[in-house]
Amino acid sequence: MLELVGANGDAASSNSMDRARPLPHPAPSAGLRIALAGGGTGGHIVPGRHLLAQHSGPLDHVLWFCTGRPVEDRAFAGLREELGGAPFERCELELEPDGGGAPTKSRLLLRTWPAVRQARAALRAHRSEVLIGLGGFTCLPAVLAAKSLGIPIALLEINAVRGKATRWLSPLSTRVFHAWRGTLPKGGTSERHVLTGPPLAPQFALGAVSEAAADSARAELGFQPERPLLVVLGGSQGAGALNDFVRNHLGEFSRRGVQVLHQTGPGRLEQGAAPRVGYRKVEFVHDVHAALSAATLVLCRGGASTLAEVAALRRPAWVVPYPHHADRQQERNARELGQGVELVEESRLGASFAQELVQFTLGSGARELARRSEELARAMPLDAAERIWKELAPLARTRRESAARA
């Protein structure tokens, strides 16, 4: 998952938000009181942030169930400001072992019911009106708690393969939002199962940028605007195979006049190539929109959010899926984009592949790049957040009316 926010922000103040606190009884308001469950990785947080960023109406309160991992401070940085003053609380569900990492099945069984009680208390204290599960093991106690309180539950499946949270918890949910057609049940869409596309950050929801904007983005990133740019994205943790490819074959790109922006991953700058003109390596891409706007083409892993952003800006991509997922998750994510992307096995990352990319960036593949851009435009809806909010708002109203009658 790509880093979408900088390292600075409100992370230092997050300790004051670690535990949900009761609030005074509110005055009547049309604002939504929403709870989200998902943490541990950016992939379980970023889609929820995108969703919140595109809420058109007022938000009275946001409660987020997470794991408490340090990486979450970075993922949540700046969210308080994005919410426009709406109160925001993080509630850490104590499921992980002391050393961190995903809990074993036995620990999850042992810790689930205490976490359900903790989640129930937080949901009641903040009078949450709807819960959105974003994936990961924090969804289990949060969903069980919401169900016990009669709070409507929605799940968001962001990948092209159903995760455990979706498989286990969809029977308890009122809505399941599917980013990709491949995770829909055999019967297709229904009142419960809604095909929405993946939520996008507001700037990505505007779609492709003009050629003039692309030139400007290259200049702002320190590249020559008239020369093509290959953007290499290894995900939030980086990808050793992509780093090796860039380091070993940067000479071919430089010799042919192709510039390279290379995201190595945290602590992996030394895996990049030696400094030279037209090459820039960074641990994180803090402004992904600028980087993809500047790109002529993209070489990347197959994370769902990465591919959604690539497709939204119609940037043709060569996708190297992480090869060790048992369910081939990243490969299946890429296949949802049809002929807009090309799948590449790690074994292909050699000299001939470098020459192939050079040919495309230098213009001999211009017609093919244009065709792939058109394919991406057809594959990627830009209004997923709007579709989801249209479903969530009535659920929240139903809960509010029910609570008023109680």
C-alpha positions, 0 to 999 in steps of 0.5 A: 500500500502506498504511503499517502501522508507525510510522517508529520501531522497529528501522530504525536497527539494520538496517545490522547486518543488511544481510548474512547471516552464518553461524551456529553449528550449531544444536541439534535444534529443531522451529522453522522456518528460513524465507527470504522474498524481496521488497522495494523496496515495501511491497507486497512486504514487508507480506504476508510480515510478516502471514504471520510474525505469525501463525506459531503454532509456533516460528521458529528463523530468518528470512532476508529477501532485499530490495533495500536501498532506504531505504523498506525500513527503514520497512517492516521497522521493529519486525519483530524484536520481532514475531518474539519473539526469533527471529534475523532477517537481511536480505540485500540482493541487489545488482540495482538501479542505483546511483541506485536504482529497478528494474533494466533487463532488461540489468542484471537479466541482468548482475546475476542470477548474482552475486546467485544466488551471494550468495543461495546463500551466505546460504541455506546459511549459515542452513540455510533450509528453505523459501523464500517469494517475495513478488513483485518482481525480488529473487525471481528470484535467490533462487528460482534459488538455492533451487532449486539447493540443493533448498530447497522454493519457494513463491510468494505472488501477492497481486494479482488479476493475476499478476505477472512473478515468478509467471508466470516462476517458478511452474514452479520452485515447489512451491506457489503461493498465490493471494490471489484466484481470478482468478490461478488457472490454467485448471485451478483449484486443485491440489496446486501452486496453492492458493487461500488469500485474502490474509494479514492482520495478526492484528487484521484476521484477527479480522474486523469490530468492533462499533458500540461499538468503532467509536465508541470508535475515532473518539473515540480518533482525535479525532473525535466518535463519534456523527458519521459518518467518511469515511476517505480512503486514497491508499496509501503514496505518496498519490494526487493525485486523491484529495487534490484531491477532498478539498481541493475538496469538504471544504466539502460534507462539513463542511456536512453533518456528515461527518468526514474522516480524510485520508491524503495520502501522504509530503510531500503534506500541503499537498495536503490541505484547510485545517484545520477541525473534523472534518477531520484530514490525515496523511501516514501512517496508522500504525494502519490497524486503528484508522482502518478500525474508525472508518470509516463508509465508505472512499474509497481506491486499489485496492492489494491489501493495502488492499482486503484490510484494508477487506474484513476489517473489512467497511467498504464502500469506493469504490475509485478504481483507479490509472489508469496500470497497463497490466494494470488491476491495481487495478481487477481487485483491486477486482472480486474483492470483488464488490458489496462495493465500488464502482469509481469512475473519477477523472473522477467525482471531482466535486461530484455524487460528493461528494454521493453519499458524503454521502448514504451516510454520513448514513444514507439509504444505511444499508441499502445499506451493510449489504448491501455489508458482507455481500458483503465478509464472503462475499468475504474469508476471514480464515484465509489465513495459517493455510492457508499455514502448513499447506502450508509446514510439511510442505515444511520438514519434507521439507527437514529430513529430506532434509538429515539424510539427506545 
